[in-house]
Amino acid sequence: LSSADGCELVDATHRRRICGTWGTGRAVSLRSAKQTDKDKWQNIGTWEDIMNIRGSNANAQAIVNAWRDKQPLDADIDCHFYSEEELAKPKFQLKQMTFDEVYQTERFPP
């Protein structure tokens, strides 16, 4: 392919789909996934704070449950309005757990 032909090919195919789907592949989208608008996100607390108080705080537990179940969280739930004492509880509490218990609750970061 000569340079001139290469330039013409690039110009002719710029912003054009040069592949397609057929058969069972028609169900597959070739477009990029729509990006979420992060400006609409609301800060509900830090991962560390929420995980540290999830055993003693209903809002933190609701946040963890919504994250784990991939469900939307009620708009009035967050972990920003709690005392420093509650947020300053020991960060590491030793507990004997089985591998399945740990793997199930800590598998995916937010």
C-alpha positions as CSV (number, residue, x, y, z in Angstrom):
1,L,0.0,0.0,0.0
2,S,1.5,3.3,-1.1
3,S,1.6,6.3,1.2
4,A,-1.0,8.1,-0.9
5,D,-3.3,5.1,-0.8
6,G,-2.8,4.7,3.0
7,C,-3.7,8.4,3.5
8,E,-6.8,8.0,1.3
9,L,-7.8,4.8,3.3
10,V,-7.5,6.7,6.6
11,D,-9.5,9.6,5.3
12,A,-12.2,7.4,3.8
13,T,-12.6,5.3,7.0
14,H,-12.3,8.0,9.6
15,R,-15.1,7.7,12.1
16,R,-16.7,4.9,10.2
17,R,-17.5,1.4,11.5
18,I,-15.4,-1.1,9.5
19,C,-16.7,-4.2,11.3
20,G,-20.2,-5.5,11.9
21,T,-22.1,-8.3,13.7
22,W,-24.3,-11.0,12.3
23,G,-26.1,-14.2,13.6
24,T,-26.0,-14.5,17.3
25,G,-23.4,-11.8,17.5
26,R,-26.1,-9.2,16.6
27,A,-26.9,-9.0,20.3
28,V,-23.4,-7.6,21.1
29,S,-23.0,-3.9,20.9
30,L,-19.9,-2.5,19.2
31,R,-20.3,0.9,20.8
32,S,-18.4,2.0,23.9
33,A,-20.3,1.8,27.2
34,K,-21.8,5.1,28.3
35,Q,-19.6,6.7,31.0
36,T,-21.4,7.5,34.2
37,D,-21.5,11.1,35.2
38,K,-19.4,11.3,38.3
39,D,-20.6,14.9,39.0
40,K,-23.9,13.3,40.1
41,W,-22.2,11.1,42.7
42,Q,-22.6,11.9,46.3
43,N,-19.8,11.3,48.9
44,I,-21.3,9.1,51.6
45,G,-18.1,8.4,53.6
46,T,-14.8,6.8,53.2
47,W,-14.4,3.1,52.6
48,E,-12.3,2.7,55.7
49,D,-14.8,4.5,58.0
50,I,-17.8,2.6,56.6
51,M,-16.1,-0.8,56.9
52,N,-14.9,0.0,60.5
53,I,-18.3,0.9,61.8
54,R,-20.5,-1.5,59.8
55,G,-21.0,-3.8,62.7
56,S,-22.3,-1.1,65.0
57,N,-23.9,1.4,62.7
58,A,-27.1,0.8,60.7
59,N,-26.2,3.4,58.0
60,A,-22.8,1.8,57.4
61,Q,-24.4,-1.6,57.2
62,A,-27.0,-0.3,54.7
63,I,-24.2,1.1,52.6
64,V,-22.3,-2.2,52.6
65,N,-25.5,-4.2,51.8
66,A,-26.3,-1.9,48.9
67,W,-22.8,-2.2,47.5
68,R,-22.7,-6.0,48.0
69,D,-26.2,-6.5,46.4
70,K,-25.5,-3.9,43.6
71,Q,-28.7,-2.0,44.6
72,P,-29.2,1.8,44.8
73,L,-28.8,3.4,48.2
74,D,-31.5,5.5,49.8
75,A,-30.6,9.2,49.3
76,D,-30.8,10.0,53.1
77,I,-28.1,7.4,54.1
78,D,-24.5,8.5,54.6
79,C,-21.8,8.2,57.2
80,H,-20.7,11.8,57.6
81,F,-22.7,12.9,60.6
82,Y,-21.3,10.6,63.3
83,S,-19.2,11.5,66.3
84,E,-15.4,11.2,66.2
85,E,-15.7,8.6,68.9
86,E,-17.8,6.3,66.7
87,L,-15.4,6.8,63.8
88,A,-12.3,6.4,66.0
89,K,-13.2,2.8,67.2
90,P,-10.4,0.3,66.8
91,K,-9.7,-0.2,63.1
92,F,-8.7,-3.8,63.4
93,Q,-10.9,-6.2,65.4
94,L,-9.6,-9.7,65.4
95,K,-12.2,-12.3,64.7
96,Q,-11.9,-16.0,63.8
97,M,-13.4,-16.4,60.4
98,T,-13.5,-19.1,57.8
99,F,-12.1,-18.5,54.3
100,D,-15.6,-18.5,52.8
101,E,-16.7,-15.8,55.2
102,V,-13.8,-13.5,54.4
103,Y,-13.9,-14.2,50.6
104,Q,-17.6,-13.5,50.4
105,T,-17.6,-10.1,52.2
106,E,-14.2,-8.7,51.0
107,R,-13.9,-9.9,47.4
108,F,-14.5,-6.7,45.5
109,P,-13.3,-3.2,46.4
110,P,-15.7,-0.3,45.7
